[in-house]
């Protein structure tokens, strides 16, 4: 139950787009478009992604401008892209990167803008545990339609086992997906095959090495429904070495006595806080917690060896109250 929710929670931020800030306009009336391409909930920058920008109805023709309407940019090492000297109007943006689901968005640009873009890998590997006796690992595959209509998608393990992805709609987005739990992770070449209605096929390959999966973080304070007397408490936890990203996940509790995870917390209340260091101590900024409420929290770590494959690990869920009482169970 918990693991299924965790993967769905990840998809809440699939292709999250915000229009923020102003970059400024040129003296000739042209504008600029900037942004950063990231992957996953943790917002890991994606290097060498191709960002295509075309006036609606046009086709991107090359690396140089075509009447200052069509452009292609490649993201830098920190995931950033930039277009200058473009005319105001409605544009289509395509983001392409091997191993990631491509996306297409349309935006009307009347002034300079910054548009962060989040994309998702076809395959994810996570270490978690539903048992106190042994470790569990979860693999999940996701395929989102791009240009052509998808007929089916499947994932093939190194030993040749085929698992077909199910067609479904998640938070309004059509997709093909599958997730499963194993006590071990099969090392070697995994492939995601996507079959299109025009008889085309694409293959996305990933080499999994389970020795890269980080250990699980452990929560120290607050746990066991401990009471904190501030909306900005200092959280204590241990994290494994050699991880590239650490985040804290917060959920509001709706029924502390509920037996099942999905009944105990509000899944839609998920808040993700990026931790800038790996000391294991982090003060929750103001604005995330409210006095008189109860919360569940976890720590999520990621290790990226070869993009787009990210190895992740998730702590157990623990609970606390902000000026609250003691647990009933």
N, C-alpha and C positions, 0 to 999 in steps of 0.2 A: 504493500500500500504506500509506504513512504517513498520507495524508489520510483514508482510510477509518477507520483506527484512531483518529485524532484526534476525528472526529465521534462514534464509538462511545464514546470516552473521556468525551465531554461528557455522554452519556446516563447514565453511571454514577451521577450525583448527581441525576437527574431525580426530583423529588418526594421529597427526602431529609427525613425527619422525626426529630427528637430530642426526648425529654422530659428537660429539664434544669432544675435549680434549683427553688426554692420561692419563691412570691411572698407567701405568707401567706394566712390565712383570716380571714373576718369574724367578729365576735362573735356573729352570728346563725347561724353554722354554714354560711354560704354561702362560696363560693370565688371566686377570680379566675383568668382565663386570659389570658395575654399572649403575644406573639411578634412575629416579624418575617417579612414575606414578601419573598423575594429571587428573582432569576432567574439561571440559568446556574451554571456551575462557580465563577464569580468572586463570586457572592453579591451582585449589585447590587440594592439595595433597590427595591421596586416601589411607587410612589405610587398612591393612589386605587384600589387593589384592593378588591373587596368580599369580606369574610369573613363567611360565614353560619354560625351555630351553632344547632343544634336538638336537643332531646332526641330520642333515637332513636325513630322512629315518628311524630314530630310534623312539622309544616311551618312554616317560618319565615313569619310573618304580617306583620311590619312592623318599623320602626326601633326601636320601644319593646319592652319585655319583654312576654311573654304568660305570666303565671304564673311569671315568672322562669325560663323554660326556653328561649325562642326569642329570638335576637338577630341583629342585623346591624351590622357595623362596617366603616368605611372606613380603609384604611391611611394613615398620615401621610406627610409628605415623606421620612422615613427608613424607610418601609416597615413601621412598627410598628402593631399593633392591640392592643386591650384589651377584655376583658369583665369586669365586676364583678358581684357579687351573684347568682351562679348557684349552683344547688343541685348537690351531687354526683350523679353518674350517668353514663350512657353517652350520648355526643353524636356527632352527625354534623357534620362541618365541610366546607363548600364554599368554595372560593376561585375567584372569577370576576374576570377582567380582559380587556377587549377586546384581541385580538391574542395572548393567551396560552392555552395549553391549560388548561381548567378541571380542577380535581381535587376529589375527595371522599375524606375519610378518616373513620374512626370511632375514637374514643378514650373509654375509661372514666376519668373524672376523680373521684378520691376526695379530692384536695387541690389547692391552687392549683398551677398548672403554667405553664411557658413552653414553647411549641411553635413553633420556627422552621419555616417552610414554604418550599420551593423550587419554583417553577413554571418552565415553559419556553415560549418564544415558538414560534409556528408556523413561523417562517422565520429563518434565520441566514445571515450573510454573513461570510466569512473570507478574508483574504489570506494566502497561504503560497506555497511554491515547491517543486516537485519537480524543478526544473531550474536550473542555474546561468546559463542563457542568457536566461530570460524569467520574468516573474512569473506566478503562477497564482492564481485566485480560486476559492473553493468556495462553493456555495449548498446549503443543506440544509433540507428541509421535514419537519416531524414533526406527526402528529395522533394523539392518545391518546383512546380512548373515554371518555365521561363517563357520561351517563344512558342515552341511546338507543344501540342497536347501530348501528355504522357499516357501511354497505354498501361505500362506496368514498370515496376522497379524491383530489383532483388539484390541481396548481398550474398557473396560467396566467401566462405571461410578458407583458410589455407589447406585444410583437408578435403575441400571440395563440397562441403555441406552448403546447400542453397536454402535461403530463407526469403520468401517473397514479402515485400513491404505492403502494408495495407493502405488502401486509399481512404482518407478521412479529411474532415475539415476541423481545424484547430484554431480557435480565436479568429474565425472568419477567413482563414487562409487554407486553401486546398493544399494537400500534401500527401505523400506516401511515407509511411514510417513504420518502424518496428524497433522494439527494445526487449532485451532479455537479460537474465541474471545467470552468472556462472560462478562456480567456486574457483575456477582458474581461467586465465585468458590465453587463448590459443595464439602463439607467436607465428609470425610469418606474413605472407601477402594476402590481404583482404581486398576484395573488389566489389564496388557498387556498380551494377549495370542498370542503365536507364533506357527503356524502349519507348519510342515515340510513334505517334499515329501515322507519320509520314514514312514509316519503316526504318527510320534512322535509329542509331544506338550510340550511346556514349558510355565509356568505362572510366571509373575513377578508382585509383589504386592507392592503398595505404599499407605500409609495413609496420606491424605492431611488434614492439619489444617490451614485454611486461616488466623487465627490470627497470624501465623508465617510470613506472607508476609510483608516485610518491606515497609515503606513509600517510596515515590518517591523522589530522589534527586532533588534539584533545582539549576540551574546555575545562578551565579551572575555576573561574568565578565570573559571573554568578551562576550557580547550578542548583538543582533541587528546590526550585521555587524560592530561592533566597530573595530577601527584600533589599532593594537599593534605595537610598534616600535622596537620589538626585536623578534628573532627566539626562544627565551627562555622565554616566558611570564609567569607570575604567574597567574594561574587560580584560581578563587574563586567560591565556590559552597557550598551548605548545604547538609548534608547527615543525614539519620535517625540514631538513636542509635542502638546498638546491631547488627551490621552487621560484617561479617567476612572477606569480601573482597571488595575492591573498585578499579575500573579501569576507566580510561578515554579512550574514543574512538574518534579517529580523522579520518576525511574523507576529501579528496580534493574536492573542488567545481569545477564543470565543466560548469555550467550555473546558475548563481545566480538568473536569472529571470524566471527560469523554475518553473512551478506551482507544478508539482509532485516531490515528494522526490527522486524517482529513476532517474529522469532526471536532478535533481539539483546537485547530488553528484556522485562521482566515487565510485561505490560499491567495486571495487577491490582494492581501495587505503586504506582500513581500517587498522589502526594502533592502537594497544592496549597497553596502558601504565599502569603498576601496581602502585597504590598509596600506600605508606607504612604506612601512618597514616590517622587519621580521623578528622583532624583539619579543613578541608575544604579549605585549601590553598596548591597549588602544583605548582612547577616550572617545566615547560616542559623541559626535557633534550635536549641538542643540538643534532641535527640529525633528528628530527621528523618534523620540520617545515622549509619552505624555504621562503626567502624574495620574496615579490611580489605575493604570492599565497593567495588564500582564502580557508578557512576551515570550516567544520561543526564539532561540538563536542557534546558529551553526557557523562554523568557519569552513570556507571552501578554498582549496589551494590548487594551482595548476602548474604544470611543467610542460614547456614546449620544447621539444627536441628538434623535430622536423615538421615545420608547418605543412599542411594545415592540421595535422594530428596533434591534439592536446591531451595530455594525461592529467587526470584530476583526482582529487580525493576530498571526501566530505566527512566532517566530524559528526558525532551523534547530536541529536537535538536536546538542548537543555532549556529550562524555563526559569523566569524570575519575575518579580513584581516590582513596580515602581511605587514605593510607599504602599505596597499591598500587604495582604495577610499571608497565612501559611497555607500550604497545600492540603487538600482534603483526601489525597490518596498517595 
